[in-house]
Amino acid sequence: MASLKNILTGTGVALVTPFTKKSDIDFDALHKMIDFVIDGKVEYIVVLGTTGETPTLDDPEKTDVIKYTYDVVKKRVPVVVGIGGNNTNELIHDLETFPLDDAIAVLSTSPYYSKPSQEGLYQHYKALANASPKPILLYNVPGRTSKNVDADTIIRLANEVENIAGIKEAGGDFAQCIKVLRDAPKDFLVVSGDDALAMPQIACGMQGVISVAANAFPKDFSDMVRASMKCDFKKAKAINDKLVGAYELMFAENNPAGVKDFLAEMGLIKNYLRLPLVPLSDKYQRMVKAYLQRQ
């Protein structure tokens, strides 16, 4: 398996899924979003991540979004496809049937709600890796799944399962991050999954970030990441300081309601989500508008 470290270094954007007022997928807005983030110089796109509201999409819609993304991207940047959840057998079926030929990798969030043991997490990911035609990127986000994938489990998967190529780490535990960076194989990709922590995590050795904020601020965010990768932390901090207020607003109530409000204010999409998510409350919408007016 070829290493993804040189391919997926820098900023990946966890792309939103725009909807129409009737709750259909807004493919015109998706086209606009893809061009916007590529023009903003992000290094790659992640489609059908959880920021894309994938729990509310059915399989035909997911297939359509994947194919449409390939068609619009036209290989300008690599595409990673999100396939994750807590039904291992269903995910194996998805890996075998979704159109993945043009994907560089699959990002798979760890199982939510079920709270499996570390052995269960290991066996889940091993089964996915054995079924996947593309390398698997683990996604550890215990704030949403209620279960941390421990450092020892990550390192075990990295060393023992050939098709496990990297991890998006969003646990916020720097001690765990440092242990993984120290003990995982040298060709194992480790990227941040937390916009607000990306700069210091890159300083610890991470190879970039899969970002929510880069939907709305692709140029500034990817410039910040590239400066961090070059150890130019004076430049990176200046950009990051400007974005901190946006990070806070994007996650004030839930994701992706926050970033969708930014994008709607910027005229890139309409501000529609699928239940159980709803748009930001009026208080935060006013704060988003004020933030953008100050820029």
GURO-951157 format. One line per field, with one value per residue: residue number from 0; residue in three letters; x, y, z of N, C-alpha, C in turn. Coordinates in steps of 0.2 Angstrom, whole numbers, padded with zeros to 4 digits. Layout:
% GURO-951157
pos: NUM,...
code: ALA,...
nx: X,...
ny: Y,...
nz: Z,...
cax: X,...
cay: Y,...
caz: Z,...
cx: X,...
cy: Y,...
cz: Z,...
This chain:
% GURO-951157
pos: 0,1,2,3,4,5,6,7,8,9,10,11,12,13,14,15,16,17,18,19,20,21,22,23,24,25,26,27,28,29,30,31,32,33,34,35,36,37,38,39,40,41,42,43,44,45,46,47,48,49,50,51,52,53,54,55,56,57,58,59,60,61,62,63,64,65,66,67,68,69,70,71,72,73,74,75,76,77,78,79,80,81,82,83,84,85,86,87,88,89,90,91,92,93,94,95,96,97,98,99,100,101,102,103,104,105,106,107,108,109,110,111,112,113,114,115,116,117,118,119,120,121,122,123,124,125,126,127,128,129,130,131,132,133,134,135,136,137,138,139,140,141,142,143,144,145,146,147,148,149,150,151,152,153,154,155,156,157,158,159,160,161,162,163,164,165,166,167,168,169,170,171,172,173,174,175,176,177,178,179,180,181,182,183,184,185,186,187,188,189,190,191,192,193,194,195,196,197,198,199,200,201,202,203,204,205,206,207,208,209,210,211,212,213,214,215,216,217,218,219,220,221,222,223,224,225,226,227,228,229,230,231,232,233,234,235,236,237,238,239,240,241,242,243,244,245,246,247,248,249,250,251,252,253,254,255,256,257,258,259,260,261,262,263,264,265,266,267,268,269,270,271,272,273,274,275,276,277,278,279,280,281,282,283,284,285,286,287,288,289,290,291,292,293,294
code: MET,ALA,SER,LEU,LYS,ASN,ILE,LEU,THR,GLY,THR,GLY,VAL,ALA,LEU,VAL,THR,PRO,PHE,THR,LYS,LYS,SER,ASP,ILE,ASP,PHE,ASP,ALA,LEU,HIS,LYS,MET,ILE,ASP,PHE,VAL,ILE,ASP,GLY,LYS,VAL,GLU,TYR,ILE,VAL,VAL,LEU,GLY,THR,THR,GLY,GLU,THR,PRO,THR,LEU,ASP,ASP,PRO,GLU,LYS,THR,ASP,VAL,ILE,LYS,TYR,THR,TYR,ASP,VAL,VAL,LYS,LYS,ARG,VAL,PRO,VAL,VAL,VAL,GLY,ILE,GLY,GLY,ASN,ASN,THR,ASN,GLU,LEU,ILE,HIS,ASP,LEU,GLU,THR,PHE,PRO,LEU,ASP,ASP,ALA,ILE,ALA,VAL,LEU,SER,THR,SER,PRO,TYR,TYR,SER,LYS,PRO,SER,GLN,GLU,GLY,LEU,TYR,GLN,HIS,TYR,LYS,ALA,LEU,ALA,ASN,ALA,SER,PRO,LYS,PRO,ILE,LEU,LEU,TYR,ASN,VAL,PRO,GLY,ARG,THR,SER,LYS,ASN,VAL,ASP,ALA,ASP,THR,ILE,ILE,ARG,LEU,ALA,ASN,GLU,VAL,GLU,ASN,ILE,ALA,GLY,ILE,LYS,GLU,ALA,GLY,GLY,ASP,PHE,ALA,GLN,CYS,ILE,LYS,VAL,LEU,ARG,ASP,ALA,PRO,LYS,ASP,PHE,LEU,VAL,VAL,SER,GLY,ASP,ASP,ALA,LEU,ALA,MET,PRO,GLN,ILE,ALA,CYS,GLY,MET,GLN,GLY,VAL,ILE,SER,VAL,ALA,ALA,ASN,ALA,PHE,PRO,LYS,ASP,PHE,SER,ASP,MET,VAL,ARG,ALA,SER,MET,LYS,CYS,ASP,PHE,LYS,LYS,ALA,LYS,ALA,ILE,ASN,ASP,LYS,LEU,VAL,GLY,ALA,TYR,GLU,LEU,MET,PHE,ALA,GLU,ASN,ASN,PRO,ALA,GLY,VAL,LYS,ASP,PHE,LEU,ALA,GLU,MET,GLY,LEU,ILE,LYS,ASN,TYR,LEU,ARG,LEU,PRO,LEU,VAL,PRO,LEU,SER,ASP,LYS,TYR,GLN,ARG,MET,VAL,LYS,ALA,TYR,LEU,GLN,ARG,GLN
nx: 0004,0003,0010,0000,0004,0011,0002,-0010,-0006,-0008,-0022,-0038,-0055,-0070,-0083,-0099,-0116,-0126,-0143,-0160,-0175,-0185,-0179,-0171,-0156,-0145,-0138,-0132,-0128,-0118,-0109,-0104,-0099,-0088,-0080,-0077,-0069,-0058,-0053,-0049,-0037,-0037,-0030,-0036,-0052,-0065,-0079,-0095,-0092,-0096,-0099,-0106,-0119,-0122,-0129,-0142,-0144,-0149,-0144,-0144,-0144,-0131,-0123,-0126,-0120,-0107,-0103,-0106,-0097,-0085,-0086,-0087,-0075,-0065,-0052,-0044,-0040,-0036,-0049,-0057,-0068,-0081,-0086,-0094,-0099,-0110,-0114,-0106,-0107,-0116,-0108,-0097,-0104,-0107,-0094,-0091,-0100,-0102,-0097,-0081,-0069,-0063,-0059,-0046,-0045,-0054,-0063,-0067,-0078,-0077,-0087,-0103,-0113,-0114,-0103,-0091,-0079,-0061,-0055,-0066,-0067,-0055,-0057,-0068,-0063,-0053,-0061,-0067,-0056,-0051,-0061,-0061,-0058,-0050,-0038,-0040,-0044,-0044,-0056,-0056,-0067,-0072,-0080,-0092,-0095,-0094,-0085,-0068,-0055,-0042,-0024,-0016,-0024,-0025,-0012,-0009,-0018,-0012,0000,-0003,-0013,-0014,-0021,-0025,-0022,-0020,-0025,-0039,-0038,-0048,-0049,-0044,-0034,-0019,-0008,-0011,-0011,0003,0009,0004,0010,0023,0024,0017,0019,0031,0026,0012,-0002,-0006,-0018,-0026,-0042,-0048,-0052,-0048,-0038,-0028,-0016,-0007,-0006,-0001,0012,0016,0018,0009,0002,-0007,-0024,-0041,-0054,-0068,-0070,-0064,-0073,-0079,-0069,-0058,-0045,-0039,-0038,-0031,-0019,-0015,-0013,-0003,0008,0010,0015,0027,0033,0032,0026,0023,0017,0007,0000,-0005,-0015,-0023,-0027,-0036,-0046,-0051,-0063,-0073,-0072,-0077,-0090,-0095,-0096,-0105,-0118,-0121,-0113,-0116,-0123,-0118,-0107,-0114,-0122,-0113,-0109,-0121,-0123,-0113,-0118,-0116,-0123,-0140,-0148,-0152,-0155,-0156,-0168,-0163,-0157,-0157,-0157,-0145,-0149,-0157,-0149,-0136,-0135,-0135,-0123,-0114,-0116,-0111,-0098,-0093,-0095,-0085,-0074
ny: -0006,0011,0025,0038,0050,0060,0063,0068,0078,0093,0104,0097,0098,0095,0093,0102,0096,0104,0109,0111,0121,0112,0101,0093,0087,0100,0102,0112,0121,0113,0111,0124,0126,0116,0121,0133,0130,0123,0133,0141,0134,0123,0107,0094,0086,0080,0071,0067,0066,0067,0080,0083,0079,0065,0055,0058,0055,0044,0029,0029,0043,0046,0039,0047,0059,0056,0053,0065,0073,0068,0071,0085,0089,0084,0078,0088,0089,0077,0066,0061,0049,0048,0034,0028,0022,0013,0000,-0013,-0023,-0017,-0007,-0013,-0018,-0006,-0002,-0011,-0008,0006,0019,0020,0020,0032,0038,0043,0038,0031,0038,0034,0035,0031,0018,0024,0027,0013,0010,0001,-0011,-0009,-0020,-0023,-0011,-0013,-0025,-0021,-0011,-0018,-0027,-0018,-0013,-0025,-0027,-0015,-0007,0003,0013,0014,0028,0030,0038,0047,0053,0056,0064,0064,0051,0045,0036,0034,0030,0022,0026,0015,0006,0012,0012,-0001,-0005,0002,-0004,-0018,-0020,-0020,-0011,0000,0017,0029,0042,0053,0063,0068,0069,0078,0076,0079,0071,0058,0061,0064,0051,0043,0049,0046,0032,0026,0019,0026,0030,0032,0042,0056,0067,0082,0084,0094,0111,0122,0117,0114,0121,0120,0106,0102,0108,0098,0088,0083,0080,0089,0094,0089,0099,0109,0123,0127,0126,0138,0147,0144,0149,0157,0148,0136,0143,0146,0133,0128,0137,0133,0120,0123,0128,0141,0150,0162,0169,0159,0160,0173,0172,0162,0168,0177,0169,0162,0167,0163,0149,0147,0151,0142,0130,0133,0129,0117,0106,0104,0116,0128,0131,0131,0142,0152,0150,0152,0166,0171,0169,0157,0145,0139,0141,0128,0113,0096,0088,0079,0091,0109,0126,0139,0147,0164,0172,0168,0168,0182,0185,0179,0186,0198,0195,0192,0205,0212,0207
nz: 0000,-0005,0003,0010,0015,0007,-0002,0005,0013,0022,0019,0020,0016,0024,0016,0016,0013,0002,0003,-0004,-0002,-0002,0003,-0005,-0012,-0016,-0030,-0039,-0030,-0023,-0033,-0034,-0021,-0022,-0032,-0026,-0014,-0020,-0028,-0018,-0014,-0006,-0001,-0003,-0005,0006,0004,0010,0023,0041,0042,0031,0033,0033,0040,0037,0024,0010,0003,-0012,-0013,-0008,-0017,-0028,-0024,-0022,-0036,-0043,-0036,-0041,-0054,-0055,-0048,-0056,-0055,-0051,-0037,-0025,-0019,-0005,0002,0013,0024,0036,0052,0064,0060,0056,0046,0036,0032,0026,0015,0009,0006,-0004,-0014,-0016,-0027,-0029,-0037,-0041,-0029,-0017,-0004,0010,0023,0039,0052,0069,0077,0083,0098,0101,0109,0108,0115,0116,0109,0101,0093,0086,0079,0071,0063,0056,0049,0040,0033,0027,0018,0010,-0005,-0006,0003,0021,0032,0049,0060,0074,0085,0099,0106,0099,0097,0109,0113,0115,0103,0108,0110,0110,0103,0090,0086,0086,0075,0065,0063,0061,0052,0035,0026,0033,0033,0040,0051,0056,0069,0082,0095,0105,0114,0118,0123,0119,0105,0103,0107,0097,0086,0089,0089,0079,0062,0051,0039,0041,0040,0050,0054,0060,0067,0072,0070,0079,0086,0076,0072,0084,0084,0072,0075,0084,0075,0066,0050,0044,0042,0042,0039,0045,0045,0033,0023,0022,0023,0014,0008,0018,0029,0023,0020,0033,0038,0029,0032,0045,0043,0037,0048,0051,0062,0066,0056,0054,0066,0066,0056,0061,0073,0068,0063,0074,0081,0071,0072,0084,0083,0073,0080,0090,0092,0084,0072,0055,0056,0060,0051,0039,0041,0040,0026,0020,0022,0015,0002,-0004,-0002,0002,0017,0023,0032,0036,0047,0061,0063,0064,0058,0064,0080,0081,0089,0087,0073,0071,0076,0068,0056,0060,0062,0049,0043,0049,0043
cax: 0000,0007,0008,-0004,0007,0013,-0004,-0015,-0003,-0011,-0029,-0044,-0061,-0075,-0088,-0106,-0121,-0131,-0150,-0165,-0180,-0189,-0174,-0167,-0149,-0144,-0132,-0129,-0124,-0113,-0104,-0101,-0094,-0082,-0075,-0075,-0064,-0053,-0050,-0046,-0031,-0036,-0026,-0040,-0059,-0068,-0086,-0099,-0090,-0102,-0101,-0110,-0125,-0123,-0134,-0148,-0144,-0150,-0138,-0144,-0141,-0124,-0120,-0126,-0116,-0100,-0102,-0106,-0091,-0079,-0087,-0085,-0068,-0061,-0046,-0040,-0038,-0039,-0056,-0058,-0075,-0083,-0090,-0093,-0106,-0109,-0116,-0100,-0109,-0118,-0102,-0094,-0108,-0106,-0087,-0091,-0105,-0101,-0092,-0074,-0064,-0059,-0057,-0039,-0045,-0060,-0063,-0072,-0079,-0078,-0094,-0106,-0118,-0113,-0097,-0088,-0072,-0055,-0055,-0072,-0065,-0050,-0060,-0072,-0059,-0050,-0065,-0068,-0050,-0051,-0066,-0061,-0054,-0046,-0035,-0044,-0042,-0048,-0058,-0057,-0070,-0076,-0085,-0098,-0096,-0094,-0080,-0061,-0051,-0036,-0018,-0013,-0028,-0023,-0005,-0010,-0021,-0007,0005,-0005,-0018,-0011,-0025,-0026,-0017,-0019,-0031,-0041,-0038,-0052,-0051,-0042,-0030,-0012,-0004,-0013,-0008,0010,0010,0003,0015,0029,0024,0014,0024,0033,0021,0005,-0004,-0010,-0021,-0030,-0049,-0051,-0049,-0046,-0031,-0024,-0010,-0002,-0006,0004,0018,0018,0020,0003,0003,-0012,-0031,-0048,-0057,-0075,-0070,-0061,-0078,-0081,-0063,-0053,-0039,-0036,-0037,-0026,-0013,-0013,-0010,0004,0013,0012,0019,0033,0036,0031,0021,0021,0012,0001,-0004,-0009,-0021,-0027,-0031,-0042,-0051,-0054,-0070,-0077,-0072,-0082,-0097,-0096,-0098,-0108,-0124,-0120,-0110,-0114,-0127,-0114,-0104,-0119,-0125,-0108,-0110,-0127,-0122,-0108,-0121,-0114,-0128,-0146,-0147,-0156,-0152,-0161,-0169,-0164,-0153,-0160,-0152,-0143,-0154,-0156,-0143,-0129,-0135,-0133,-0116,-0111,-0117,-0107,-0091,-0092,-0095,-0079,-0068
cay: 0000,0017,0030,0044,0056,0065,0065,0071,0083,0100,0105,0093,0101,0091,0097,0101,0095,0109,0107,0115,0122,0105,0096,0089,0090,0106,0100,0118,0124,0109,0113,0131,0124,0112,0126,0138,0127,0122,0140,0143,0131,0117,0101,0089,0086,0074,0071,0062,0066,0069,0087,0082,0076,0059,0051,0059,0054,0037,0026,0032,0050,0046,0038,0053,0065,0054,0053,0072,0076,0066,0074,0092,0090,0082,0076,0094,0088,0071,0065,0056,0047,0046,0029,0026,0021,0008,-0007,-0016,-0027,-0013,-0003,-0018,-0018,0001,-0002,-0015,-0006,0013,0021,0022,0020,0039,0040,0041,0034,0031,0041,0030,0037,0025,0017,0029,0024,0006,0010,-0006,-0011,-0008,-0025,-0022,-0006,-0015,-0029,-0017,-0007,-0023,-0030,-0013,-0013,-0031,-0026,-0009,-0007,0009,0013,0017,0033,0030,0044,0046,0059,0053,0069,0063,0044,0043,0031,0035,0024,0023,0026,0008,0003,0015,0010,-0008,-0005,0005,-0009,-0024,-0020,-0016,-0006,0006,0021,0035,0044,0060,0063,0074,0068,0084,0073,0080,0066,0053,0062,0063,0044,0040,0051,0043,0025,0023,0018,0032,0031,0032,0049,0058,0074,0085,0084,0100,0117,0126,0114,0111,0124,0117,0099,0102,0109,0092,0083,0081,0082,0093,0094,0089,0105,0112,0130,0128,0127,0145,0151,0140,0152,0159,0142,0133,0147,0145,0126,0128,0141,0129,0115,0126,0131,0149,0150,0169,0170,0155,0163,0179,0170,0158,0173,0180,0164,0159,0169,0159,0142,0147,0152,0136,0125,0136,0125,0111,0106,0109,0122,0134,0133,0132,0149,0157,0149,0156,0173,0172,0168,0151,0140,0141,0139,0122,0107,0090,0086,0083,0098,0115,0132,0142,0152,0170,0175,0166,0171,0189,0185,0177,0192,0203,0193,0193,0212,0214,0205
caz: 0000,-0005,0009,0008,0018,0003,-0006,0009,0017,0021,0021,0017,0018,0025,0013,0017,0008,0002,0002,-0007,0003,-0002,0007,-0010,-0013,-0021,-0034,-0041,-0024,-0022,-0038,-0032,-0016,-0024,-0035,-0021,-0010,-0024,-0030,-0011,-0013,-0001,-0005,-0005,-0003,0009,0003,0014,0030,0045,0041,0025,0036,0029,0043,0034,0016,0009,-0001,-0019,-0013,-0007,-0023,-0033,-0022,-0024,-0043,-0044,-0034,-0045,-0061,-0054,-0046,-0062,-0053,-0049,-0031,-0022,-0016,0000,0003,0020,0024,0043,0056,0069,0058,0052,0040,0032,0030,0021,0009,0006,0003,-0010,-0019,-0018,-0033,-0026,-0041,-0041,-0023,-0015,0002,0013,0030,0042,0059,0073,0079,0088,0102,0103,0113,0109,0118,0111,0104,0096,0088,0082,0074,0066,0058,0053,0044,0035,0029,0023,0013,0006,-0011,-0005,0010,0026,0037,0055,0062,0081,0087,0105,0108,0096,0097,0116,0114,0112,0100,0112,0106,0108,0097,0084,0084,0084,0068,0060,0063,0060,0047,0030,0023,0037,0031,0043,0056,0058,0076,0085,0102,0109,0119,0115,0125,0114,0099,0103,0107,0090,0081,0091,0089,0073,0057,0048,0033,0044,0040,0056,0053,0065,0065,0076,0067,0084,0088,0071,0072,0089,0083,0067,0078,0087,0070,0062,0043,0041,0045,0039,0042,0044,0043,0026,0019,0022,0023,0012,0007,0025,0033,0020,0021,0040,0038,0025,0036,0051,0040,0036,0055,0051,0067,0067,0050,0055,0072,0064,0052,0065,0078,0064,0062,0081,0082,0067,0074,0090,0080,0069,0084,0096,0093,0081,0066,0051,0056,0061,0045,0034,0042,0036,0019,0017,0023,0010,-0004,-0008,-0002,0005,0024,0025,0035,0037,0054,0067,0063,0062,0057,0070,0083,0079,0092,0083,0066,0071,0078,0061,0051,0063,0061,0042,0042,0052,0040
cx: 0004,0005,0004,-0001,0009,0007,-0009,-0012,-0007,-0018,-0034,-0050,-0066,-0081,-0095,-0110,-0126,-0138,-0155,-0170,-0184,-0185,-0171,-0160,-0148,-0137,-0128,-0125,-0118,-0107,-0101,-0097,-0088,-0077,-0073,-0069,-0057,-0049,-0047,-0039,-0031,-0033,-0030,-0047,-0061,-0076,-0089,-0096,-0096,-0104,-0106,-0117,-0127,-0128,-0141,-0149,-0145,-0144,-0139,-0142,-0134,-0120,-0120,-0121,-0108,-0098,-0101,-0100,-0085,-0080,-0085,-0078,-0063,-0054,-0041,-0037,-0040,-0045,-0056,-0066,-0076,-0088,-0089,-0100,-0105,-0112,-0110,-0102,-0112,-0113,-0098,-0097,-0107,-0099,-0087,-0095,-0104,-0096,-0086,-0068,-0059,-0057,-0050,-0039,-0052,-0059,-0069,-0072,-0079,-0085,-0097,-0111,-0117,-0108,-0094,-0081,-0067,-0054,-0060,-0070,-0060,-0053,-0065,-0068,-0055,-0054,-0067,-0062,-0049,-0056,-0065,-0056,-0049,-0043,-0040,-0041,-0047,-0050,-0060,-0061,-0075,-0081,-0092,-0100,-0097,-0089,-0073,-0058,-0044,-0030,-0015,-0017,-0026,-0016,-0005,-0013,-0016,-0002,0003,-0010,-0016,-0014,-0027,-0020,-0016,-0025,-0032,-0042,-0042,-0054,-0048,-0037,-0023,-0007,-0005,-0010,-0001,0012,0009,0008,0021,0030,0021,0020,0025,0028,0014,0004,-0008,-0012,-0025,-0038,-0053,-0048,-0046,-0039,-0026,-0017,-0005,-0001,-0001,0011,0021,0020,0015,0004,-0003,-0019,-0036,-0052,-0064,-0074,-0067,-0067,-0080,-0074,-0057,-0046,-0035,-0034,-0031,-0019,-0010,-0009,-0003,0009,0015,0016,0026,0037,0036,0025,0019,0016,0006,-0003,-0008,-0015,-0026,-0031,-0037,-0048,-0055,-0061,-0075,-0077,-0077,-0089,-0099,-0099,-0102,-0114,-0123,-0116,-0114,-0119,-0123,-0110,-0109,-0122,-0120,-0109,-0116,-0127,-0118,-0111,-0119,-0119,-0134,-0145,-0152,-0152,-0158,-0162,-0165,-0161,-0157,-0155,-0150,-0149,-0152,-0150,-0137,-0129,-0133,-0125,-0112,-0111,-0112,-0100,-0089,-0091,-0088,-0073,-0066
cy: 0006,0022,0036,0051,0062,0067,0069,0075,0090,0100,0101,0097,0096,0094,0096,0099,0100,0106,0112,0116,0116,0100,0091,0092,0095,0105,0106,0121,0120,0110,0119,0130,0121,0117,0131,0136,0125,0128,0143,0139,0126,0111,0095,0090,0080,0075,0065,0061,0068,0076,0088,0080,0070,0054,0052,0058,0046,0035,0029,0040,0050,0044,0043,0058,0063,0055,0060,0075,0075,0071,0082,0093,0089,0081,0082,0093,0081,0071,0059,0055,0045,0040,0026,0025,0015,0001,-0009,-0019,-0022,-0009,-0007,-0018,-0012,0001,-0006,-0013,0002,0014,0024,0022,0026,0042,0038,0037,0035,0033,0037,0032,0031,0024,0022,0025,0018,0006,0004,-0005,-0010,-0013,-0025,-0017,-0009,-0020,-0026,-0014,-0013,-0026,-0025,-0013,-0019,-0030,-0020,-0010,-0001,0009,0017,0022,0032,0037,0044,0053,0057,0058,0068,0055,0041,0037,0033,0029,0026,0023,0019,0005,0006,0013,0003,-0009,-0003,0000,-0016,-0025,-0016,-0011,0000,0011,0027,0036,0051,0060,0069,0073,0074,0082,0074,0074,0060,0054,0061,0056,0041,0042,0048,0036,0022,0023,0025,0034,0032,0040,0050,0065,0075,0084,0090,0106,0121,0124,0112,0114,0120,0109,0098,0103,0102,0086,0080,0084,0086,0093,0093,0094,0106,0119,0131,0128,0134,0150,0147,0143,0153,0152,0138,0136,0146,0138,0126,0132,0137,0123,0117,0129,0138,0150,0158,0171,0165,0158,0169,0177,0167,0163,0176,0175,0161,0161,0165,0152,0142,0147,0145,0131,0127,0131,0118,0112,0101,0115,0128,0136,0134,0139,0154,0156,0153,0163,0175,0171,0161,0145,0143,0138,0134,0116,0102,0089,0080,0090,0103,0121,0135,0147,0159,0174,0174,0168,0178,0190,0183,0183,0197,0201,0194,0200,0215,0212,0209
cz: 0000,0001,0006,0011,0013,-0002,-0002,0014,0016,0023,0017,0020,0018,0023,0015,0012,0008,0000,-0001,-0001,0003,0001,0002,-0010,-0018,-0025,-0037,-0036,-0022,-0027,-0036,-0026,-0018,-0027,-0031,-0017,-0014,-0026,-0024,-0010,-0008,-0005,-0007,-0002,0001,0008,0007,0021,0034,0044,0035,0027,0033,0033,0040,0027,0015,0004,-0009,-0019,-0012,-0013,-0028,-0031,-0024,-0031,-0045,-0042,-0039,-0052,-0060,-0052,-0052,-0061,-0052,-0042,-0029,-0019,-0011,0001,0010,0020,0032,0047,0061,0067,0053,0045,0034,0028,0025,0015,0005,0002,-0003,-0015,-0021,-0023,-0030,-0030,-0041,-0035,-0021,-0008,0004,0020,0033,0050,0063,0075,0084,0092,0105,0109,0114,0113,0113,0106,0099,0091,0083,0077,0069,0061,0053,0047,0039,0030,0025,0017,0008,0000,-0011,0002,0015,0031,0043,0056,0069,0083,0093,0107,0105,0096,0104,0117,0111,0109,0104,0108,0105,0103,0090,0082,0082,0077,0063,0059,0060,0054,0041,0027,0027,0036,0035,0048,0055,0065,0079,0092,0107,0114,0116,0117,0121,0107,0098,0103,0101,0086,0083,0088,0083,0067,0053,0042,0035,0044,0046,0054,0059,0062,0069,0073,0073,0086,0083,0071,0077,0087,0077,0070,0081,0081,0065,0055,0040,0045,0040,0042,0040,0041,0036,0021,0017,0021,0020,0011,0014,0028,0030,0020,0028,0041,0035,0029,0042,0049,0039,0043,0055,0055,0068,0062,0052,0061,0070,0060,0057,0070,0074,0064,0069,0082,0077,0069,0080,0088,0077,0074,0090,0097,0091,0075,0061,0052,0056,0054,0039,0035,0039,0029,0016,0017,0017,0003,-0008,-0008,0001,0012,0026,0027,0035,0045,0055,0068,0061,0061,0064,0073,0080,0082,0088,0076,0066,0072,0072,0057,0054,0062,0054,0040,0044,0048,0034
